[in-house]
């Protein structure tokens, strides 16, 4: 195996790992069972921002 072949193989493996992690992140983020959790976090951030503006 030459250096160029090892470089191409390394790049392909890295791309596959990255795409797998990206797909897993999208599946996690867009799963309907997480909607309530994300809505709660979004509302908490807005409420906290409103509290700091009033002070």
PDB file of N, H, CA, C and O in Angstrom:
ATOM      1  N   UNK A   1       0.862  -1.171   0.000  1.00  0.00           N
ATOM      2  CA  UNK A   1       0.000   0.000   0.000  1.00  0.00           C
ATOM      3  C   UNK A   1       0.908   1.233   0.000  1.00  0.00           C
ATOM      4  O   UNK A   1       1.780   1.389   0.855  1.00  0.00           O
ATOM      5  N   UNK A   2       0.679   2.081  -0.965  1.00  0.00           N
ATOM      6  H   UNK A   2      -0.029   1.954  -1.659  1.00  0.00           H
ATOM      7  CA  UNK A   2       1.480   3.297  -1.052  1.00  0.00           C
ATOM      8  C   UNK A   2       0.889   4.378  -0.153  1.00  0.00           C
ATOM      9  O   UNK A   2      -0.198   4.229   0.403  1.00  0.00           O
ATOM     10  N   UNK A   3       1.637   5.466  -0.031  1.00  0.00           N
ATOM     11  H   UNK A   3       2.520   5.587  -0.483  1.00  0.00           H
ATOM     12  CA  UNK A   3       1.170   6.583   0.787  1.00  0.00           C
ATOM     13  C   UNK A   3      -0.126   7.152   0.228  1.00  0.00           C
ATOM     14  O   UNK A   3      -1.045   7.460   0.987  1.00  0.00           O
ATOM     15  N   UNK A   4      -0.208   7.294  -1.085  1.00  0.00           N
ATOM     16  H   UNK A   4       0.538   7.044  -1.702  1.00  0.00           H
ATOM     17  CA  UNK A   4      -1.417   7.848  -1.707  1.00  0.00           C
ATOM     18  C   UNK A   4      -2.632   6.962  -1.467  1.00  0.00           C
ATOM     19  O   UNK A   4      -3.726   7.465  -1.211  1.00  0.00           O
ATOM     20  N   UNK A   5      -2.449   5.656  -1.546  1.00  0.00           N
ATOM     21  H   UNK A   5      -1.560   5.248  -1.754  1.00  0.00           H
ATOM     22  CA  UNK A   5      -3.558   4.738  -1.283  1.00  0.00           C
ATOM     23  C   UNK A   5      -3.996   4.821   0.177  1.00  0.00           C
ATOM     24  O   UNK A   5      -5.192   4.805   0.471  1.00  0.00           O
ATOM     25  N   UNK A   6      -3.037   4.908   1.081  1.00  0.00           N
ATOM     26  H   UNK A   6      -2.066   4.921   0.841  1.00  0.00           H
ATOM     27  CA  UNK A   6      -3.363   5.031   2.504  1.00  0.00           C
ATOM     28  C   UNK A   6      -4.083   6.341   2.779  1.00  0.00           C
ATOM     29  O   UNK A   6      -4.993   6.393   3.607  1.00  0.00           O
ATOM     30  N   UNK A   7      -3.678   7.399   2.088  1.00  0.00           N
ATOM     31  H   UNK A   7      -2.939   7.357   1.416  1.00  0.00           H
ATOM     32  CA  UNK A   7      -4.322   8.696   2.264  1.00  0.00           C
ATOM     33  C   UNK A   7      -5.769   8.646   1.789  1.00  0.00           C
ATOM     34  O   UNK A   7      -6.660   9.153   2.470  1.00  0.00           O
ATOM     35  N   UNK A   8      -6.011   8.047   0.639  1.00  0.00           N
ATOM     36  H   UNK A   8      -5.287   7.635   0.085  1.00  0.00           H
ATOM     37  CA  UNK A   8      -7.371   7.939   0.109  1.00  0.00           C
ATOM     38  C   UNK A   8      -8.224   7.082   1.032  1.00  0.00           C
ATOM     39  O   UNK A   8      -9.369   7.431   1.320  1.00  0.00           O
ATOM     40  N   UNK A   9      -7.682   5.974   1.494  1.00  0.00           N
ATOM     41  H   UNK A   9      -6.752   5.690   1.260  1.00  0.00           H
ATOM     42  CA  UNK A   9      -8.427   5.099   2.403  1.00  0.00           C
ATOM     43  C   UNK A   9      -8.767   5.828   3.696  1.00  0.00           C
ATOM     44  O   UNK A   9      -9.886   5.718   4.197  1.00  0.00           O
ATOM     45  N   UNK A  10      -7.818   6.564   4.231  1.00  0.00           N
ATOM     46  H   UNK A  10      -6.909   6.653   3.825  1.00  0.00           H
ATOM     47  CA  UNK A  10      -8.051   7.324   5.456  1.00  0.00           C
ATOM     48  C   UNK A  10      -9.139   8.369   5.251  1.00  0.00           C
ATOM     49  O   UNK A  10      -9.992   8.556   6.118  1.00  0.00           O
ATOM     50  N   UNK A  11      -9.115   9.045   4.119  1.00  0.00           N
ATOM     51  H   UNK A  11      -8.422   8.894   3.414  1.00  0.00           H
ATOM     52  CA  UNK A  11     -10.133  10.052   3.833  1.00  0.00           C
ATOM     53  C   UNK A  11     -11.513   9.419   3.682  1.00  0.00           C
ATOM     54  O   UNK A  11     -12.505   9.979   4.148  1.00  0.00           O
ATOM     55  N   UNK A  12     -11.583   8.275   3.045  1.00  0.00           N
ATOM     56  H   UNK A  12     -10.777   7.819   2.667  1.00  0.00           H
ATOM     57  CA  UNK A  12     -12.873   7.600   2.879  1.00  0.00           C
ATOM     58  C   UNK A  12     -13.436   7.135   4.218  1.00  0.00           C
ATOM     59  O   UNK A  12     -14.630   7.283   4.479  1.00  0.00           O
ATOM     60  N   UNK A  13     -12.583   6.578   5.058  1.00  0.00           N
ATOM     61  H   UNK A  13     -11.613   6.458   4.846  1.00  0.00           H
ATOM     62  CA  UNK A  13     -13.031   6.120   6.371  1.00  0.00           C
ATOM     63  C   UNK A  13     -13.478   7.311   7.214  1.00  0.00           C
ATOM     64  O   UNK A  13     -14.496   7.239   7.902  1.00  0.00           O
ATOM     65  N   UNK A  14     -12.729   8.392   7.164  1.00  0.00           N
ATOM     66  H   UNK A  14     -11.902   8.451   6.605  1.00  0.00           H
ATOM     67  CA  UNK A  14     -13.105   9.589   7.921  1.00  0.00           C
ATOM     68  C   UNK A  14     -14.434  10.148   7.446  1.00  0.00           C
ATOM     69  O   UNK A  14     -15.264  10.552   8.260  1.00  0.00           O
ATOM     70  N   UNK A  15     -14.643  10.175   6.137  1.00  0.00           N
ATOM     71  H   UNK A  15     -13.969   9.846   5.476  1.00  0.00           H
ATOM     72  CA  UNK A  15     -15.907  10.667   5.583  1.00  0.00           C
ATOM     73  C   UNK A  15     -17.065   9.768   6.011  1.00  0.00           C
ATOM     74  O   UNK A  15     -18.141  10.266   6.342  1.00  0.00           O
ATOM     75  N   UNK A  16     -16.859   8.468   6.008  1.00  0.00           N
ATOM     76  H   UNK A  16     -15.985   8.064   5.739  1.00  0.00           H
ATOM     77  CA  UNK A  16     -17.913   7.543   6.422  1.00  0.00           C
ATOM     78  C   UNK A  16     -18.265   7.744   7.894  1.00  0.00           C
ATOM     79  O   UNK A  16     -19.441   7.739   8.259  1.00  0.00           O
ATOM     80  N   UNK A  17     -17.257   7.921   8.734  1.00  0.00           N
ATOM     81  H   UNK A  17     -16.302   7.925   8.438  1.00  0.00           H
ATOM     82  CA  UNK A  17     -17.511   8.156  10.156  1.00  0.00           C
ATOM     83  C   UNK A  17     -18.267   9.463  10.351  1.00  0.00           C
ATOM     84  O   UNK A  17     -19.229   9.514  11.117  1.00  0.00           O
ATOM     85  N   UNK A  18     -17.842  10.518   9.667  1.00  0.00           N
ATOM     86  H   UNK A  18     -17.060  10.477   9.045  1.00  0.00           H
ATOM     87  CA  UNK A  18     -18.497  11.818   9.779  1.00  0.00           C
ATOM     88  C   UNK A  18     -19.947  11.742   9.322  1.00  0.00           C
ATOM     89  O   UNK A  18     -20.832  12.270   9.996  1.00  0.00           O
ATOM     90  N   UNK A  19     -20.205  11.098   8.195  1.00  0.00           N
ATOM     91  H   UNK A  19     -19.487  10.669   7.648  1.00  0.00           H
ATOM     92  CA  UNK A  19     -21.571  11.002   7.680  1.00  0.00           C
ATOM     93  C   UNK A  19     -22.452  10.183   8.622  1.00  0.00           C
ATOM     94  O   UNK A  19     -23.628  10.497   8.800  1.00  0.00           O
ATOM     95  N   UNK A  20     -21.894   9.145   9.219  1.00  0.00           N
ATOM     96  H   UNK A  20     -20.938   8.890   9.074  1.00  0.00           H
ATOM     97  CA  UNK A  20     -22.651   8.341  10.173  1.00  0.00           C
ATOM     98  C   UNK A  20     -23.028   9.161  11.401  1.00  0.00           C
ATOM     99  O   UNK A  20     -24.166   9.102  11.867  1.00  0.00           O
ATOM    100  N   UNK A  21     -22.077   9.923  11.920  1.00  0.00           N
ATOM    101  H   UNK A  21     -21.153   9.971  11.542  1.00  0.00           H
ATOM    102  CA  UNK A  21     -22.367  10.763  13.088  1.00  0.00           C
ATOM    103  C   UNK A  21     -23.362  11.868  12.746  1.00  0.00           C
ATOM    104  O   UNK A  21     -24.229  12.189  13.558  1.00  0.00           O
ATOM    105  N   UNK A  22     -23.247  12.449  11.562  1.00  0.00           N
ATOM    106  H   UNK A  22     -22.542  12.188  10.902  1.00  0.00           H
ATOM    107  CA  UNK A  22     -24.180  13.483  11.139  1.00  0.00           C
ATOM    108  C   UNK A  22     -25.591  12.912  10.991  1.00  0.00           C
ATOM    109  O   UNK A  22     -26.562  13.536  11.420  1.00  0.00           O
ATOM    110  N   UNK A  23     -25.705  11.741  10.392  1.00  0.00           N
ATOM    111  H   UNK A  23     -24.916  11.234  10.043  1.00  0.00           H
ATOM    112  CA  UNK A  23     -27.012  11.103  10.244  1.00  0.00           C
ATOM    113  C   UNK A  23     -27.611  10.778  11.612  1.00  0.00           C
ATOM    114  O   UNK A  23     -28.812  10.949  11.819  1.00  0.00           O
ATOM    115  N   UNK A  24     -26.786  10.314  12.539  1.00  0.00           N
ATOM    116  H   UNK A  24     -25.810  10.175  12.371  1.00  0.00           H
ATOM    117  CA  UNK A  24     -27.277  10.011  13.885  1.00  0.00           C
ATOM    118  C   UNK A  24     -27.759  11.275  14.585  1.00  0.00           C
ATOM    119  O   UNK A  24     -28.764  11.244  15.295  1.00  0.00           O
ATOM    120  N   UNK A  25     -27.056  12.382  14.393  1.00  0.00           N
ATOM    121  H   UNK A  25     -26.240  12.407  13.816  1.00  0.00           H
ATOM    122  CA  UNK A  25     -27.479  13.646  15.001  1.00  0.00           C
ATOM    123  C   UNK A  25     -28.812  14.106  14.428  1.00  0.00           C
ATOM    124  O   UNK A  25     -29.672  14.583  15.168  1.00  0.00           O
ATOM    125  N   UNK A  26     -28.994  13.967  13.118  1.00  0.00           N
ATOM    126  H   UNK A  26     -28.296  13.579  12.516  1.00  0.00           H
ATOM    127  CA  UNK A  26     -30.264  14.347  12.502  1.00  0.00           C
ATOM    128  C   UNK A  26     -31.406  13.458  12.985  1.00  0.00           C
ATOM    129  O   UNK A  26     -32.498  13.951  13.267  1.00  0.00           O
ATOM    130  N   UNK A  27     -31.164  12.173  13.081  1.00  0.00           N
ATOM    131  H   UNK A  27     -30.277  11.773  12.852  1.00  0.00           H
ATOM    132  CA  UNK A  27     -32.204  11.256  13.562  1.00  0.00           C
ATOM    133  C   UNK A  27     -32.591  11.622  14.987  1.00  0.00           C
ATOM    134  O   UNK A  27     -33.777  11.649  15.315  1.00  0.00           O
ATOM    135  N   UNK A  28     -31.614  11.903  15.833  1.00  0.00           N
ATOM    136  H   UNK A  28     -30.651  11.882  15.566  1.00  0.00           H
ATOM    137  CA  UNK A  28     -31.898  12.282  17.219  1.00  0.00           C
ATOM    138  C   UNK A  28     -32.672  13.590  17.278  1.00  0.00           C
ATOM    139  O   UNK A  28     -33.644  13.707  18.025  1.00  0.00           O
ATOM    140  N   UNK A  29     -32.247  14.569  16.496  1.00  0.00           N
ATOM    141  H   UNK A  29     -31.458  14.474  15.889  1.00  0.00           H
ATOM    142  CA  UNK A  29     -32.866  15.893  16.564  1.00  0.00           C
ATOM    143  C   UNK A  29     -34.290  15.896  16.029  1.00  0.00           C
ATOM    144  O   UNK A  29     -35.140  16.624  16.542  1.00  0.00           O
ATOM    145  N   UNK A  30     -34.560  15.100  15.014  1.00  0.00           N
ATOM    146  H   UNK A  30     -33.870  14.508  14.597  1.00  0.00           H
ATOM    147  CA  UNK A  30     -35.874  15.145  14.382  1.00  0.00           C
ATOM    148  C   UNK A  30     -36.801  14.015  14.819  1.00  0.00           C
ATOM    149  O   UNK A  30     -37.880  13.853  14.249  1.00  0.00           O
ATOM    150  N   UNK A  31     -36.400  13.235  15.816  1.00  0.00           N
ATOM    151  H   UNK A  31     -35.524  13.367  16.279  1.00  0.00           H
ATOM    152  CA  UNK A  31     -37.272  12.185  16.334  1.00  0.00           C
ATOM    153  C   UNK A  31     -38.417  12.845  17.101  1.00  0.00           C
ATOM    154  O   UNK A  31     -38.192  13.745  17.911  1.00  0.00           O
ATOM    155  N   UNK A  32     -39.620  12.402  16.847  1.00  0.00           N
ATOM    156  H   UNK A  32     -39.803  11.671  16.189  1.00  0.00           H
ATOM    157  CA  UNK A  32     -40.787  13.050  17.455  1.00  0.00           C
ATOM    158  C   UNK A  32     -40.818  12.889  18.974  1.00  0.00           C
ATOM    159  O   UNK A  32     -41.433  13.700  19.665  1.00  0.00           O
ATOM    160  N   UNK A  33     -40.176  11.874  19.492  1.00  0.00           N
ATOM    161  H   UNK A  33     -39.676  11.214  18.931  1.00  0.00           H
ATOM    162  CA  UNK A  33     -40.187  11.691  20.947  1.00  0.00           C
ATOM    163  C   UNK A  33     -39.350  12.754  21.662  1.00  0.00           C
ATOM    164  O   UNK A  33     -39.498  12.933  22.871  1.00  0.00           O
ATOM    165  N   UNK A  34     -38.487  13.452  20.954  1.00  0.00           N
ATOM    166  H   UNK A  34     -38.366  13.307  19.972  1.00  0.00           H
ATOM    167  CA  UNK A  34     -37.671  14.505  21.565  1.00  0.00           C
ATOM    168  C   UNK A  34     -38.320  15.873  21.465  1.00  0.00           C
ATOM    169  O   UNK A  34     -37.780  16.842  21.999  1.00  0.00           O
ATOM    170  N   UNK A  35     -39.460  15.984  20.797  1.00  0.00           N
ATOM    171  H   UNK A  35     -39.899  15.197  20.363  1.00  0.00           H
ATOM    172  CA  UNK A  35     -40.101  17.281  20.587  1.00  0.00           C
ATOM    173  C   UNK A  35     -40.443  17.951  21.914  1.00  0.00           C
ATOM    174  O   UNK A  35     -40.202  19.148  22.076  1.00  0.00           O
ATOM    175  N   UNK A  36     -40.988  17.220  22.844  1.00  0.00           N
ATOM    176  H   UNK A  36     -41.184  16.249  22.713  1.00  0.00           H
ATOM    177  CA  UNK A  36     -41.362  17.805  24.134  1.00  0.00           C
ATOM    178  C   UNK A  36     -40.133  18.335  24.874  1.00  0.00           C
ATOM    179  O   UNK A  36     -40.181  19.409  25.475  1.00  0.00           O
ATOM    180  N   UNK A  37     -39.049  17.589  24.829  1.00  0.00           N
ATOM    181  H   UNK A  37     -39.011  16.717  24.341  1.00  0.00           H
ATOM    182  CA  UNK A  37     -37.820  18.018  25.493  1.00  0.00           C
ATOM    183  C   UNK A  37     -37.292  19.313  24.877  1.00  0.00           C
ATOM    184  O   UNK A  37     -36.911  20.234  25.599  1.00  0.00           O
ATOM    185  N   UNK A  38     -37.267  19.384  23.549  1.00  0.00           N
ATOM    186  H   UNK A  38     -37.576  18.636  22.963  1.00  0.00           H
ATOM    187  CA  UNK A  38     -36.757  20.576  22.875  1.00  0.00           C
ATOM    188  C   UNK A  38     -37.680  21.769  23.089  1.00  0.00           C
ATOM    189  O   UNK A  38     -37.203  22.894  23.239  1.00  0.00           O
ATOM    190  N   UNK A  39     -38.987  21.545  23.106  1.00  0.00           N
ATOM    191  H   UNK A  39     -39.374  20.631  22.984  1.00  0.00           H
ATOM    192  CA  UNK A  39     -39.923  22.638  23.373  1.00  0.00           C
ATOM    193  C   UNK A  39     -39.728  23.188  24.784  1.00  0.00           C
ATOM    194  O   UNK A  39     -39.754  24.401  24.994  1.00  0.00           O
ATOM    195  N   UNK A  40     -39.533  22.294  25.742  1.00  0.00           N
ATOM    196  H   UNK A  40     -39.512  21.309  25.571  1.00  0.00           H
ATOM    197  CA  UNK A  40     -39.310  22.720  27.126  1.00  0.00           C
ATOM    198  C   UNK A  40     -38.029  23.552  27.239  1.00  0.00           C
ATOM    199  O   UNK A  40     -38.015  24.585  27.908  1.00  0.00           O
ATOM    200  N   UNK A  41     -36.978  23.110  26.596  1.00  0.00           N
ATOM    201  H   UNK A  41     -36.990  22.271  26.052  1.00  0.00           H
ATOM    202  CA  UNK A  41     -35.710  23.840  26.646  1.00  0.00           C
ATOM    203  C   UNK A  41     -35.851  25.204  25.984  1.00  0.00           C
ATOM    204  O   UNK A  41     -35.312  26.191  26.484  1.00  0.00           O
ATOM    205  N   UNK A  42     -36.565  25.271  24.873  1.00  0.00           N
ATOM    206  H   UNK A  42     -37.003  24.469  24.467  1.00  0.00           H
ATOM    207  CA  UNK A  42     -36.754  26.546  24.173  1.00  0.00           C
ATOM    208  C   UNK A  42     -37.554  27.524  25.031  1.00  0.00           C
ATOM    209  O   UNK A  42     -37.215  28.704  25.113  1.00  0.00           O
ATOM    210  N   UNK A  43     -38.614  27.030  25.668  1.00  0.00           N
ATOM    211  H   UNK A  43     -38.889  26.071  25.601  1.00  0.00           H
ATOM    212  CA  UNK A  43     -39.423  27.903  26.521  1.00  0.00           C
ATOM    213  C   UNK A  43     -38.636  28.357  27.745  1.00  0.00           C
ATOM    214  O   UNK A  43     -38.778  29.499  28.180  1.00  0.00           O
ATOM    215  N   UNK A  44     -37.818  27.485  28.299  1.00  0.00           N
ATOM    216  H   UNK A  44     -37.703  26.556  27.945  1.00  0.00           H
ATOM    217  CA  UNK A  44     -37.017  27.851  29.466  1.00  0.00           C
ATOM    218  C   UNK A  44     -36.022  28.952  29.117  1.00  0.00           C
ATOM    219  O   UNK A  44     -35.792  29.859  29.917  1.00  0.00           O
ATOM    220  N   UNK A  45     -35.441  28.876  27.941  1.00  0.00           N
ATOM    221  H   UNK A  45     -35.629  28.139  27.292  1.00  0.00           H
ATOM    222  CA  UNK A  45     -34.486  29.912  27.529  1.00  0.00           C
ATOM    223  C   UNK A  45     -35.184  31.250  27.344  1.00  0.00           C
ATOM    224  O   UNK A  45     -34.643  32.289  27.722  1.00  0.00           O
ATOM    225  N   UNK A  46     -36.380  31.233  26.766  1.00  0.00           N
ATOM    226  H   UNK A  46     -36.819  30.388  26.459  1.00  0.00           H
ATOM    227  CA  UNK A  46     -37.128  32.480  26.564  1.00  0.00           C
ATOM    228  C   UNK A  46     -37.561  33.059  27.903  1.00  0.00           C
ATOM    229  O   UNK A  46     -37.464  34.268  28.115  1.00  0.00           O
ATOM    230  N   UNK A  47     -38.038  32.209  28.808  1.00  0.00           N
ATOM    231  H   UNK A  47     -38.117  31.227  28.635  1.00  0.00           H
ATOM    232  CA  UNK A  47     -38.454  32.683  30.128  1.00  0.00           C
ATOM    233  C   UNK A  47     -37.274  33.263  30.900  1.00  0.00           C
ATOM    234  O   UNK A  47     -37.418  34.281  31.576  1.00  0.00           O
ATOM    235  N   UNK A  48     -36.126  32.633  30.807  1.00  0.00           N
ATOM    236  H   UNK A  48     -36.009  31.806  30.258  1.00  0.00           H
ATOM    237  CA  UNK A  48     -34.942  33.142  31.495  1.00  0.00           C
ATOM    238  C   UNK A  48     -34.532  34.489  30.906  1.00  0.00           C
ATOM    239  O   UNK A  48     -34.130  35.391  31.640  1.00  0.00           O
ATOM    240  N   UNK A  49     -34.631  34.625  29.599  1.00  0.00           N
ATOM    241  H   UNK A  49     -34.957  33.891  29.003  1.00  0.00           H
ATOM    242  CA  UNK A  49     -34.290  35.893  28.954  1.00  0.00           C
ATOM    243  C   UNK A  49     -35.260  36.985  29.381  1.00  0.00           C
ATOM    244  O   UNK A  49     -34.850  38.122  29.614  1.00  0.00           O
ATOM    245  N   UNK A  50     -36.540  36.651  29.487  1.00  0.00           N
ATOM    246  H   UNK A  50     -36.873  35.728  29.298  1.00  0.00           H
ATOM    247  CA  UNK A  50     -37.535  37.633  29.925  1.00  0.00           C
ATOM    248  C   UNK A  50     -37.290  38.065  31.369  1.00  0.00           C
ATOM    249  O   UNK A  50     -37.475  39.236  31.700  1.00  0.00           O
ATOM    250  N   UNK A  51     -36.878  37.139  32.228  1.00  0.00           N
ATOM    251  H   UNK A  51     -36.727  36.188  31.959  1.00  0.00           H
ATOM    252  CA  UNK A  51     -36.601  37.475  33.626  1.00  0.00           C
ATOM    253  C   UNK A  51     -35.412  38.415  33.734  1.00  0.00           C
ATOM    254  O   UNK A  51     -35.430  39.331  34.557  1.00  0.00           O
ATOM    255  N   UNK A  52     -34.389  38.214  32.930  1.00  0.00           N
ATOM    256  H   UNK A  52     -34.375  37.471  32.261  1.00  0.00           H
ATOM    257  CA  UNK A  52     -33.212  39.081  33.014  1.00  0.00           C
ATOM    258  C   UNK A  52     -33.499  40.461  32.444  1.00  0.00           C
ATOM    259  O   UNK A  52     -32.880  41.435  32.872  1.00  0.00           O
ATOM    260  N   UNK A  53     -34.413  40.573  31.496  1.00  0.00           N
ATOM    261  H   UNK A  53     -34.916  39.782  31.149  1.00  0.00           H
ATOM    262  CA  UNK A  53     -34.770  41.882  30.948  1.00  0.00           C
ATOM    263  C   UNK A  53     -35.553  42.706  31.961  1.00  0.00           C
ATOM    264  O   UNK A  53     -35.424  43.930  31.982  1.00  0.00           O
ATOM    265  N   UNK A  54     -36.362  42.065  32.803  1.00  0.00           N
ATOM    266  H   UNK A  54     -36.467  41.070  32.787  1.00  0.00           H
ATOM    267  CA  UNK A  54     -37.184  42.772  33.781  1.00  0.00           C
ATOM    268  C   UNK A  54     -36.353  43.328  34.926  1.00  0.00           C
ATOM    269  O   UNK A  54     -36.767  44.289  35.574  1.00  0.00           O
ATOM    270  N   UNK A  55     -35.210  42.755  35.182  1.00  0.00           N
ATOM    271  H   UNK A  55     -34.873  41.975  34.655  1.00  0.00           H
ATOM    272  CA  UNK A  55     -34.395  43.191  36.326  1.00  0.00           C
ATOM    273  C   UNK A  55     -33.659  44.443  36.031  1.00  0.00           C
ATOM    274  O   UNK A  55     -32.928  44.945  36.885  1.00  0.00           O
TER     275      UNK A  55
END
